[in-house]
Amino acid sequence: MMVSCCGLITSQKEPVPLKSVEVELEVKDHVATVVSTLNYHNQEDKPLEAVFVFPLPGDAAVCHFSATVGQTEIVAEVKEKQEAREEYDDALSSGQQAFLLEESEQSPDVFSLSVGSLPPGESASIRLEYVTELAVQADEGLRFLLPAVLNPRYQPQGSVGSEGSNVQVTSVPASLVPYTLSFSARVSSPRPVSKVESSSPLDPLQYLNTEQTQATVKLAAGHKFDRDVELLIYYKDAHQPSAVVEAGQASSQPGSLMGDSVVMLSLYPEFPQAVMSSVASSGEFVFLLDRSGSMHGERIKNARDTLLLLLKSLPLGCYFNIYSFGSSFEHIFPKSEDYNQKTMEEALKKVEEMEANLGGTEILEPLKHIYRQPSIPSQPRQLFVFTDGEVGNTKEVINLVKQNSASHRCFSFGIGEGASSALINGLAKEGGGHAQFITGADRMQPKVMQSLRFALQPSVVDVSVKWDLPSGVSVTALSPPIAAVFQGQRSLVYAQFTGQSSEASEGCVTVAYSLAGHPSQTQLHFSLKPAEDSGLTVHRLAARTVIRSLEMEVREPGGQEDAGGKKKVVELSVQSGVSSVFTAFIAVNKSNSEAIQGPLLRRTIPTPMMMACMAPMAFCSMRMPVMSCDMAQLPQMSPMIGLAFGQTSCSMDMMDQSDTLESCRPKQPPRDPLLQLVSLQKASGCWLLDPHLAAVLGKTSEEVEKPKPASVKQDVWATILALIWLHGFKMDAQEEWELLAMKAVSWLRAQKASLVTECVEAGNALLGCNVQKDAVGL
């Protein structure tokens, strides 16, 4: 039963069970092992059950969970979920301490942890370990993210689990969160570590050897719990294909995944220059923009600026449409329209008016509507999804994209802290596209334009993986077939080797594919000798890959679970010690079993407030001895650090955010000159000679018209001036305007313009630049 009281409950009124979080990160090349330790203390005079809901990276393989109470360490086992829940309840009712860790049914990046029956005055320390692959960024950095924030998950109307989904955790200002965080990382690679960057303050990088292939880094003291901790790790010569072979577990059955050797291949395909320089001039580009309340302020402004760049960069001859969604959805055109000056202007006018005023985050319906539209012959569909959101039905959304993966590519963008990695990565992975995350002060535009360049690359088809191994060794693919290959982007392949060879110790793998009609391939020779001391990291990541693929198959549309598939997931999860949606980690301390005296209090942990505008409100709930722990009734929000959690069981009565947020909107700053120039470009790629262009160039109309050679047309002169200004003053943002400049150069070539050399010289003199004709591409 919920007992309500208002006002912010601070640590003075209600002691918080969580005291500190310690996170140790070990990165080997592009694989991260994360160990988090959470220290609890029950300061109340009654036994306590604490429930914490927290985010982890969506592709993490949770592989160890243990609790230390006093001097006793209890290591959890993986069991079928219902069996684990029953064991937890039985333990509590018989007075034993128990710990239960389970993954959300709806989204693989949300976990809940129940700490049961902590006696008055008792302390407990919980250790959680997971492994994950690090994603490669546009600038070749590897991104590690420790999620701090689990935004309230938006449950679509009438969806499973939505009855309990209005229970939320209290929000408190970050300065009042009463637990501490320490974070340290150790990085090692065959190649030197060139630098480590972070959005949070770091102590200086310490190298551990002269080759600089090993280093440690720590979070500077005093880190506030108000944002994710993001590390970007840079190696010299990062784009080297590699293979890591890991020996099987001696105690496991030979022939099983854990008993055999497993290989992890990292491949970086390089495409021929001739193919890379030709940009597609066709395609149907569909942009799907989140306009829910949380996109207010800078986020929606950034999204509008980004759509301007995207629309100006599209090739003539393509088709496009823009959808936006919240609780409902809208589209600019009833169906995708031919891209020309008229449709581009109409779309930009509507984009300018877009605000974050459409309510919740219901992404499924607009996606269904997009997929129902007939595809346009010889115009491959490219879908761009922009969201800061979390949805309660992540798996349903990803399944829908997967069902339609043959008819389109999906490029996804997670905006801001707390964007669900499971949703953003899942959309791109199943849609054969590319995922990008935009956090903190990152500019959205460079990342989005990189994805547009990928979308304009020819689609890679007929991807096959061929193994050449010595006799006596057979191979089983563990990764799903490769759906998408992009220039310079890493493809990961996991495989299991069964049997042994007496003589040869080398294998070879060839990834073949067809690119714009040209057959291409990437080949890698590697040693079959297992790497030293790699533990079982590669096995666990491979098991996680297989488990995720099986989970998708088990939950095919129609909601019918395949019992055989579920049994396979449970068996592999138990065998590998890696969590799944059908299993949970359970630990019971059998040494203490006094019957519980008095009611068992239930506490849920608060999250740091992400929006200064939102007044904290709280409801407290007390709970009698606890029965089962149902995800649908757990709070949907949590604080810090892949694992931070905190205070009294409270839920926030979410006020209508839009009015509150409106009052926080900053006054519109003057527009960036680059975006002003871009907004003046025509769909064909040219600029017109008018006072608006002169103003962006910092000149009067007369000053701009006077140096024009007499026989040169005005639009040719204007376009050359715009290109000189971009190359002369905006080279630092070249990735943002590169595609629209290519379009301008193509337009100039089509005009067969004369006196180009004279125009470039006169333009340089006018603007005070020294840009060479060939640098502009003329």
C-alpha positions in Angstrom: 0.0 0.0 0.0 1.3 3.5 -0.9 1.3 6.1 2.0 1.8 9.5 0.5 3.7 12.5 2.1 5.0 15.5 0.4 8.3 17.4 0.5 11.9 16.2 -0.1 12.9 13.4 2.2 16.6 14.0 3.0 19.2 11.7 4.6 18.5 13.3 8.1 14.9 12.1 8.1 15.4 8.7 6.5 18.9 7.1 6.5 19.9 5.8 3.0 21.1 2.3 2.9 23.7 2.9 0.1 27.0 4.4 1.4 29.5 4.2 -1.5 30.1 2.9 -5.0 33.5 1.8 -6.2 34.0 1.1 -9.9 37.2 -0.5 -11.4 37.5 -0.7 -15.2 40.0 -2.9 -17.1 40.2 -2.3 -20.8 42.1 -4.8 -23.0 42.3 -3.5 -26.5 38.5 -3.0 -27.2 37.0 -5.1 -24.5 36.1 -3.7 -21.1 35.7 -5.6 -17.8 33.8 -3.6 -15.2 33.8 -4.5 -11.5 31.4 -2.4 -9.3 31.2 -2.7 -5.5 28.2 -1.3 -3.7 28.5 -0.8 0.1 25.2 -0.8 2.1 24.5 -0.2 5.8 21.2 -0.5 7.6 21.0 2.3 10.1 17.4 1.7 11.0 16.1 -0.2 13.9 14.1 -2.7 11.7 15.2 -5.3 9.2 15.4 -3.8 5.7 14.7 -4.8 2.1 16.3 -2.4 -0.4 15.4 -2.5 -4.1 17.6 -0.7 -6.6 16.9 -0.3 -10.3 19.9 0.8 -12.4 21.2 1.0 -16.0 24.0 -1.0 -17.6 25.2 -0.8 -21.2 22.6 -2.7 -23.3 25.2 -5.2 -24.7 26.9 -5.9 -21.4 27.4 -9.6 -20.3 26.8 -9.7 -16.5 29.0 -12.6 -15.4 29.6 -12.3 -11.6 27.5 -11.3 -8.6 28.4 -11.8 -5.0 27.6 -10.3 -1.6 29.8 -10.1 1.5 27.9 -9.8 4.8 30.3 -9.5 7.8 33.0 -12.0 7.1 30.9 -14.3 4.9 31.1 -14.0 1.1 28.1 -15.5 -0.8 28.6 -16.0 -4.6 25.4 -15.9 -6.6 24.4 -18.6 -9.1 22.5 -18.1 -12.3 19.1 -19.9 -12.2 15.9 -19.8 -14.2 14.2 -16.5 -13.2 11.0 -17.9 -11.6 13.0 -20.5 -9.7 15.4 -17.7 -8.5 12.5 -15.4 -7.3 10.9 -18.3 -5.4 14.2 -19.1 -3.7 14.6 -15.4 -2.8 11.1 -15.3 -1.2 11.6 -18.5 0.6 14.9 -17.3 2.0 13.3 -14.0 3.3 10.4 -15.8 4.9 12.7 -18.1 6.8 14.8 -15.2 8.0 17.8 -15.7 5.7 19.5 -12.9 3.9 19.1 -13.1 0.1 20.2 -11.1 -2.9 18.5 -11.2 -6.3 19.7 -9.6 -9.5 17.5 -9.7 -12.6 17.3 -8.1 -16.1 14.2 -6.2 -17.2 11.7 -8.1 -19.4 11.3 -5.0 -21.6 14.9 -3.8 -22.0 18.3 -5.5 -21.7 19.9 -2.4 -20.3 17.9 -2.2 -17.0 18.6 -4.4 -14.0 17.0 -4.6 -10.6 18.8 -5.6 -7.4 16.9 -6.7 -4.3 18.9 -6.8 -1.0 16.7 -8.8 1.3 16.5 -8.8 5.1 19.5 -6.7 6.1 19.3 -6.7 10.0 19.5 -3.5 12.0 23.1 -2.2 12.1 24.3 -4.7 9.5 26.5 -3.9 6.5 26.6 -5.6 3.2 29.0 -5.2 0.2 27.8 -6.3 -3.2 30.2 -7.0 -6.1 28.9 -7.0 -9.7 31.1 -7.8 -12.7 30.3 -7.4 -16.4 32.1 -7.4 -19.7 31.3 -5.4 -22.8 32.8 -4.4 -26.2 33.7 -0.8 -26.7 32.1 1.0 -29.7 34.3 2.8 -32.2 33.6 6.5 -32.6 33.8 8.7 -35.7 37.3 9.9 -34.7 38.5 6.3 -34.0 38.2 6.6 -30.2 36.7 3.7 -28.3 33.8 4.8 -26.1 33.2 3.4 -22.6 30.1 4.7 -20.8 29.2 4.1 -17.2 25.5 5.1 -17.2 24.6 7.5 -14.4 21.0 8.1 -15.3 18.1 5.8 -15.9 15.5 8.2 -17.3 11.8 7.4 -16.5 10.9 4.7 -19.1 7.9 5.8 -21.1 5.4 3.0 -21.3 3.1 3.2 -24.4 -0.6 3.2 -23.6 -2.0 -0.3 -22.9 1.4 -2.0 -23.1 2.3 -5.0 -20.9 3.6 -3.8 -17.5 2.2 -0.3 -17.8 -0.1 -0.8 -14.8 2.9 -0.7 -12.5 4.9 1.7 -14.6 3.8 4.9 -12.8 5.9 4.1 -9.8 9.0 6.3 -10.0 11.9 7.0 -7.7 12.3 10.4 -6.0 14.6 12.9 -7.5 17.0 14.9 -5.3 19.5 17.6 -6.3 22.9 15.9 -7.0 24.5 17.7 -4.1 22.2 15.9 -1.6 22.9 12.3 -2.9 24.5 10.9 0.2 26.8 8.2 -1.3 30.3 8.5 -2.8 31.8 7.3 -6.0 35.3 6.2 -6.8 36.3 5.2 -10.4 39.6 4.0 -11.8 40.6 2.4 -15.1 43.5 0.4 -16.4 44.0 0.3 -20.2 46.3 -2.1 -22.2 46.6 -2.9 -25.9 49.2 -4.3 -28.3 49.4 -0.7 -29.7 50.4 2.4 -27.7 47.7 4.3 -25.8 47.8 7.8 -27.3 45.3 9.5 -25.0 42.2 9.1 -22.8 39.6 11.8 -22.7 36.4 12.2 -20.7 33.5 14.6 -20.2 34.3 14.3 -16.4 37.5 15.7 -14.9 40.3 13.1 -14.9 43.6 12.8 -13.0 46.5 12.8 -15.6 47.1 9.5 -17.5 49.9 7.4 -15.9 51.9 5.1 -18.3 53.0 1.8 -16.7 55.7 0.9 -19.3 58.0 2.7 -21.8 56.2 1.4 -24.8 53.1 3.2 -23.5 50.9 0.2 -24.2 49.6 0.1 -20.6 48.2 3.0 -18.6 46.0 3.9 -15.7 43.6 6.8 -15.2 41.3 7.9 -12.3 38.3 10.2 -12.0 39.3 13.4 -10.3 38.0 13.7 -6.7 34.7 15.6 -6.2 32.8 14.2 -9.3 29.1 15.1 -9.0 26.6 12.4 -9.7 24.8 14.4 -12.3 26.0 12.8 -15.5 27.2 9.6 -17.1 30.9 8.9 -16.9 32.2 8.7 -20.5 35.8 7.7 -21.4 37.2 7.9 -24.9 40.3 5.8 -25.4 42.6 6.4 -28.4 45.3 3.9 -29.6 47.9 4.6 -32.3 47.0 2.7 -35.5 43.7 1.6 -34.1 42.3 0.2 -37.4 44.3 -3.1 -37.4 42.4 -6.3 -37.9 43.0 -8.7 -35.0 42.0 -12.2 -33.7 42.0 -13.3 -30.0 41.7 -17.0 -29.4 40.7 -18.0 -25.9 41.1 -21.5 -24.4 37.9 -23.2 -23.1 37.2 -23.9 -19.5 38.8 -27.2 -18.3 35.8 -28.1 -16.2 33.3 -27.7 -19.0 32.3 -30.4 -21.5 34.4 -30.4 -24.7 32.2 -29.6 -27.7 30.2 -27.1 -25.6 30.6 -23.3 -26.0 32.4 -22.9 -22.6 34.5 -26.1 -23.1 35.9 -25.3 -26.6 38.2 -22.5 -27.8 36.4 -19.3 -28.9 37.8 -16.6 -31.3 36.9 -13.0 -31.4 37.7 -11.3 -34.8 37.9 -7.5 -35.3 37.8 -6.6 -38.9 38.1 -3.1 -40.5 37.1 -3.2 -44.2 38.7 -0.6 -46.4 36.8 0.3 -49.6 38.4 1.3 -52.9 38.9 5.1 -53.2 36.9 5.1 -56.5 33.8 3.7 -54.8 34.2 6.1 -51.8 34.4 9.3 -53.9 31.2 8.5 -55.7 28.2 9.6 -53.6 24.8 8.0 -54.3 22.3 10.4 -55.9 19.3 8.4 -55.0 17.5 7.1 -51.9 14.5 7.7 -49.8 15.6 9.6 -46.6 13.1 9.4 -43.7 13.9 11.4 -40.6 12.2 10.5 -37.4 12.6 13.1 -34.6 11.7 12.8 -30.9 9.6 15.8 -29.8 8.7 14.5 -26.3 8.9 17.0 -23.4 12.4 16.0 -22.4 13.8 17.2 -25.8 13.1 20.9 -24.7 15.7 23.7 -24.9 19.1 23.0 -26.5 18.2 19.5 -27.6 15.3 20.5 -29.9 17.3 23.5 -31.2 20.3 21.3 -32.0 17.9 18.9 -33.7 16.4 21.7 -35.9 19.9 22.9 -36.9 20.9 19.3 -37.7 17.8 18.8 -39.9 18.8 22.0 -41.8 22.2 20.6 -42.6 20.8 17.2 -43.5 18.2 18.7 -45.9 20.7 20.9 -47.6 23.1 18.0 -48.0 20.7 15.6 -49.7 21.4 14.8 -53.4 19.0 16.1 -56.1 17.0 13.1 -57.4 16.3 11.5 -54.0 13.0 11.4 -52.0 12.5 12.5 -48.4 10.0 12.9 -45.5 10.2 14.1 -41.9 8.2 12.4 -39.0 8.1 13.7 -35.5 6.7 11.8 -32.5 5.8 12.1 -28.8 2.5 10.6 -27.5 1.3 10.9 -31.0 3.1 11.4 -34.3 3.1 13.9 -37.3 4.6 13.9 -40.8 5.4 16.8 -43.0 4.2 15.1 -46.2 1.6 12.3 -46.5 4.3 10.2 -48.4 7.9 10.8 -49.2 8.3 13.6 -51.8 10.8 14.3 -54.6 13.6 16.5 -53.2 13.6 19.9 -55.0 13.6 23.6 -54.0 9.9 23.7 -53.4 9.7 20.6 -51.1 12.9 21.5 -49.3 11.6 25.0 -48.5 8.3 23.6 -47.3 10.0 21.1 -45.0 12.4 23.7 -43.6 9.5 26.0 -42.8 7.8 23.2 -40.8 11.2 22.2 -39.1 11.7 25.8 -37.9 8.3 25.6 -36.0 9.1 22.3 -34.3 9.0 22.4 -30.5 9.4 19.6 -27.8 5.6 19.6 -27.2 4.3 16.2 -28.1 4.3 14.5 -24.7 5.6 11.0 -24.1 8.0 8.8 -26.2 5.8 6.4 -28.3 8.1 5.4 -31.1 6.4 2.1 -32.2 3.4 3.6 -34.0 5.4 6.1 -36.3 7.8 3.2 -37.2 4.8 1.0 -38.1 3.4 3.8 -40.3 6.8 4.4 -42.0 7.2 0.6 -42.8 3.6 0.5 -44.2 4.5 3.0 -46.9 5.4 1.3 -50.2 9.0 1.5 -51.1 10.0 3.6 -54.1 11.7 1.7 -57.0 15.5 2.1 -57.1 15.3 4.5 -54.1 16.7 2.5 -51.1 15.1 3.6 -47.9 17.4 5.1 -45.2 15.8 5.8 -41.8 17.4 8.3 -39.3 16.0 8.2 -35.8 16.8 10.9 -33.2 15.7 10.4 -29.6 16.8 11.2 -26.1 14.3 8.7 -24.8 13.9 5.6 -23.0 10.9 3.4 -23.9 9.5 0.6 -21.9 9.0 -1.6 -25.0 12.6 -1.6 -26.3 12.6 -5.2 -27.5 9.3 -4.8 -29.4 10.7 -1.7 -31.2 13.9 -3.5 -32.1 12.0 -6.5 -33.3 9.9 -4.3 -35.7 13.1 -2.9 -37.2 14.6 -6.4 -37.5 11.4 -7.6 -39.4 11.9 -4.7 -41.9 15.6 -4.9 -42.2 15.6 -6.2 -45.7 13.8 -3.1 -47.0 15.8 -0.3 -45.3 18.9 0.8 -43.3 18.4 2.4 -39.9 20.8 5.1 -38.5 20.2 6.0 -34.8 21.2 8.9 -32.6 21.0 8.9 -28.8 20.8 12.4 -27.5 21.9 13.5 -24.0 22.5 11.6 -20.7 20.6 8.5 -20.1 19.7 7.7 -23.8 19.1 3.9 -23.8 22.1 2.2 -25.3 19.9 -1.0 -25.8 17.5 1.0 -27.9 20.0 3.1 -29.9 22.5 0.2 -30.6 19.6 -2.2 -31.2 18.0 0.0 -33.9 21.2 0.3 -35.8 22.4 -3.3 -35.4 19.1 -4.8 -36.5 18.6 -2.1 -39.2 22.0 -2.6 -40.8 23.0 1.0 -40.0 25.2 2.9 -37.6 24.6 4.2 -34.0 25.9 7.5 -32.6 25.7 8.9 -29.1 25.6 12.7 -28.5 26.3 13.7 -24.9 27.3 16.8 -22.9 28.7 19.5 -25.1 29.1 17.3 -28.1 27.9 18.9 -31.3 25.3 16.8 -32.9 26.1 17.9 -36.5 29.5 16.2 -37.2 28.2 12.8 -36.0 25.0 13.0 -38.0 26.8 14.1 -41.1 29.2 11.1 -40.7 26.1 8.8 -40.7 24.7 10.6 -43.8 28.0 9.9 -45.5 27.6 6.2 -44.5 24.0 6.3 -45.8 25.2 7.7 -49.2 27.8 5.0 -49.4 26.8 2.1 -51.6 25.1 -0.7 -49.7 27.3 -3.7 -49.1 25.5 -6.9 -50.1 26.2 -10.7 -50.2 28.4 -10.7 -47.1 29.9 -14.1 -46.4 32.5 -15.4 -43.9 34.7 -18.3 -45.0 37.1 -20.1 -42.7 40.3 -22.0 -43.6 41.4 -24.2 -40.7 43.7 -27.2 -40.3 42.2 -30.7 -40.6 40.7 -31.8 -37.3 39.4 -28.4 -36.3 35.8 -27.5 -37.2 34.1 -24.1 -36.7 30.7 -23.0 -35.5 29.6 -19.4 -36.1 28.3 -17.7 -32.9 27.6 -14.3 -34.3 24.5 -13.6 -36.4 25.4 -13.0 -40.1 27.0 -9.6 -40.7 24.2 -7.3 -41.9 26.1 -4.1 -42.6 29.6 -3.2 -43.5 30.8 0.5 -43.6 34.2 2.0 -44.6 36.6 1.8 -41.7 34.0 0.6 -39.2 34.8 -2.4 -37.1 32.9 -5.7 -37.7 33.1 -8.2 -34.8 32.8 -12.0 -35.4 32.7 -14.7 -32.7 33.2 -18.4 -33.5 33.8 -21.7 -31.6 36.6 -24.1 -32.6 36.0 -27.8 -31.9 38.7 -30.4 -32.1 42.5 -30.0 -32.3 45.1 -30.2 -35.1 48.3 -32.0 -34.6 50.5 -30.1 -37.0 49.3 -26.6 -38.3 48.6 -23.9 -35.8 47.4 -21.1 -38.1 43.9 -20.3 -39.4 42.6 -17.9 -41.9 39.3 -16.1 -42.3 38.0 -14.2 -45.4 35.0 -11.8 -45.3 33.8 -11.4 -48.9 31.2 -8.9 -50.0 29.9 -7.1 -53.1 30.2 -3.3 -53.1 28.6 -1.2 -55.9 28.9 -4.3 -58.2 32.6 -4.9 -57.3 33.5 -8.1 -55.4 35.8 -7.2 -52.5 37.2 -9.1 -49.5 39.1 -8.6 -46.2 41.4 -11.5 -45.1 43.1 -12.2 -41.8 45.6 -14.9 -40.9 45.8 -15.7 -37.2 47.4 -18.1 -34.7 45.2 -20.8 -33.2 47.3 -20.8 -30.0 45.1 -19.4 -27.2 46.1 -16.0 -25.7 47.7 -16.1 -22.2 45.6 -15.1 -19.1 42.6 -13.8 -20.9 40.3 -15.6 -18.5 36.9 -16.3 -20.0 36.1 -12.7 -21.3 35.7 -13.7 -25.0 33.6 -16.8 -24.1 31.2 -14.6 -22.0 30.9 -12.0 -24.8 30.3 -14.8 -27.3 27.7 -16.4 -25.0 26.0 -13.0 -24.6 25.9 -12.7 -28.4 24.2 -16.1 -28.8 21.8 -15.4 -25.9 20.7 -12.1 -27.4 20.1 -13.8 -30.8 18.1 -16.6 -29.2 16.1 -14.2 -27.1 15.1 -12.3 -30.3 13.9 -15.6 -31.9 12.0 -16.8 -28.8 10.0 -13.5 -28.8 8.9 -13.4 -32.4 5.9 -11.2 -33.1 2.6 -12.5 -31.9 3.9 -12.7 -28.4 4.1 -16.6 -28.4 7.2 -17.7 -26.6 9.0 -20.7 -28.1 9.6 -23.1 -25.1 12.5 -24.9 -26.8 14.3 -21.6 -27.5 13.7 -20.4 -24.0 15.2 -23.7 -22.6 18.3 -23.2 -24.8 18.7 -19.6 -23.4 18.4 -20.8 -19.8 20.9 -23.7 -20.4 23.5 -21.4 -22.0 23.0 -18.7 -19.4 23.5 -21.2 -16.5 26.4 -22.9 -18.2 28.3 -19.6 -19.1 27.2 -17.7 -15.9 26.0 -14.8 -18.1 22.6 -13.3 -17.3 19.6 -13.4 -19.7 16.0 -12.2 -19.7 14.9 -15.7 -18.6 17.4 -16.1 -15.7 18.5 -14.2 -12.6 21.4 -14.3 -10.2 20.4 -15.5 -6.7 22.6 -15.6 -3.5 21.3 -16.8 -0.2 23.2 -16.5 3.1 22.3 -19.8 4.7 24.3 -19.2 7.9 21.8 -16.7 9.4 18.3 -17.9 9.8 16.5 -16.2 12.7 12.9 -15.5 12.0 12.3 -11.9 11.1 11.0 -9.8 14.1 8.6 -7.0 13.1 7.7 -5.8 9.6 10.3 -5.8 6.8 10.8 -2.2 5.5 11.1 -1.7 1.8 13.4 1.1 0.5 13.9 2.3 -3.0 16.8 4.5 -4.0 16.7 8.1 -5.3 18.1 9.5 -8.5 20.1 12.8 -8.9 17.9 15.4 -10.6 18.7 16.0 -14.2 16.6 19.1 -14.6 17.0 22.0 -12.2 13.5 23.2 -13.2 11.7 20.2 -11.6 10.6 20.7 -8.1 11.4 17.5 -6.1 8.3 15.8 -4.7 8.1 12.5 -2.9 5.8 9.7 -1.8 7.1 7.3 0.8 6.1 3.7 0.8 6.6 1.1 3.5 6.3 -2.6 2.9 5.5 -5.6 5.0 7.7 -8.8 4.6 8.2 -8.9 0.9 7.0 -11.4 -1.6 8.1 -11.5 -5.3 10.1 -8.8 -6.9 8.2 -7.8 -10.1 10.0 -5.5 -12.6 6.8 -3.8 -13.6 6.3 -2.5 -10.1 9.9 -1.3 -9.6 10.9 2.4 -9.9 11.9 3.3 -13.3 14.6 5.7 -12.6 18.0 5.6 -10.9 21.0 7.5 -10.2 24.5 6.9 -10.7 27.0 4.9 -12.2 26.1 1.9 -14.0 25.1 1.2 -10.5 24.2 3.9 -8.2 21.1 3.8 -6.3 19.9 5.5 -3.2 17.1 6.6 -0.7 13.6 6.1 0.7 11.0 4.3 -1.3 9.4 7.2 -3.1 7.7 8.0 -6.3 7.5 11.3 -8.1 4.1 12.5 -9.2 5.3 13.7 -12.5 3.8 17.1 -13.1 3.0 18.3 -16.6 6.6 19.0 -17.6 5.9 21.2 -20.6 4.8 24.3 -18.7 7.7 24.0 -16.2 10.2 23.5 -18.9 8.9 26.4 -21.0 9.8 28.8 -18.2 13.4 27.5 -18.4 13.9 28.1 -22.1 16.8 30.3 -22.7 16.5 33.4 -25.0 17.4 32.5 -28.6 21.0 33.4 -29.2 21.9 34.9 -32.7 22.3 32.2 -35.3 25.7 30.7 -36.1 27.0 32.3 -39.4 27.7 28.8 -40.8 24.1 27.8 -40.4 23.0 31.2 -41.8 25.1 30.5 -44.9 23.8 26.9 -45.2 20.2 28.1 -44.9 20.6 30.3 -48.0 21.8 27.4 -50.2 19.3 26.1 -52.8 18.4 22.5 -53.2 20.3 22.4 -56.5 23.5 23.3 -54.6 23.9 27.0 -55.7 23.6 30.3 -53.8 21.9 33.4 -55.1 23.7 36.8 -55.0 21.5 38.8 -52.6 21.8 41.0 -49.4 21.3 38.0 -47.1 24.4 36.3 -48.6 26.4 39.6 -48.4 25.5 40.0 -44.7 26.8 36.5 -43.8 30.0 37.3 -45.7 30.3 40.5 -43.6 30.0 42.8 -46.6 27.4 45.1 -48.2 25.6 44.1 -51.4 27.6 46.6 -53.4 31.0 45.3 -52.1 30.0 41.8 -53.1 28.7 42.6 -56.6 31.5 45.0 -57.6 34.5 42.6 -58.0 32.4 40.0 -60.1 33.9 39.5 -63.6 31.4 41.0 -66.0 30.6 37.8 -68.1 30.1 35.6 -65.0 26.5 34.8 -64.0 25.4 36.1 -60.5 24.6 32.6 -59.0 28.0 31.2 -60.2 29.8 34.1 -58.5 27.7 33.8 -55.3 28.4 30.0 -55.1 32.1 30.4 -55.6 32.1 33.1 -52.8 30.2 30.8 -50.5 32.7 27.9 -51.1 35.7 30.3 -50.5 34.2 31.5 -47.2 33.6 27.8 -46.1 37.2 26.8 -46.9 38.7 30.1 -45.6 36.8 30.4 -42.3 35.1 27.1 -41.4 37.6 24.3 -42.0 37.2 23.3 -38.3 33.6 22.3 -39.2 34.4 20.8 -42.6 32.7 17.4 -41.8 29.4 19.4 -41.3 29.4 21.2 -44.7 31.5 18.8 -46.8 28.5 17.1 -48.5 26.6 20.3 -49.3 29.9 21.8 -50.7 30.3 18.8 -53.0 26.8 19.4 -54.2 27.7 23.1 -54.9 30.8 22.0 -56.9 28.8 19.5 -58.9 26.3 22.3 -59.7 29.2 24.7 -60.8 30.6 21.9 -63.1 27.2 21.4 -64.7 27.0 25.2 -65.5 30.3 24.8 -67.4 31.2 28.2 -65.9 34.0 30.2 -67.5 36.6 32.4 -65.7 36.6 30.2 -62.6 40.3 31.0 -61.9 39.6 34.8 -62.1 36.5 34.3 -59.8 38.5 32.5 -57.2 41.2 35.2 -57.2 38.7 38.0 -57.0 36.8 36.2 -54.2 40.0 35.6 -52.2 40.8 39.3 -52.5 37.2 40.3 -51.4 37.1 38.0 -48.4 40.7 38.3 -47.4 41.4 34.6 -47.9 44.0 32.5 -49.7 42.0 29.5 -50.9 43.4 27.5 -53.9 41.1 26.6 -56.7 41.8 22.9 -56.5 41.3 22.9 -52.7 37.7 24.0 -53.4 37.4 21.1 -55.8 37.1 23.3 -59.0 
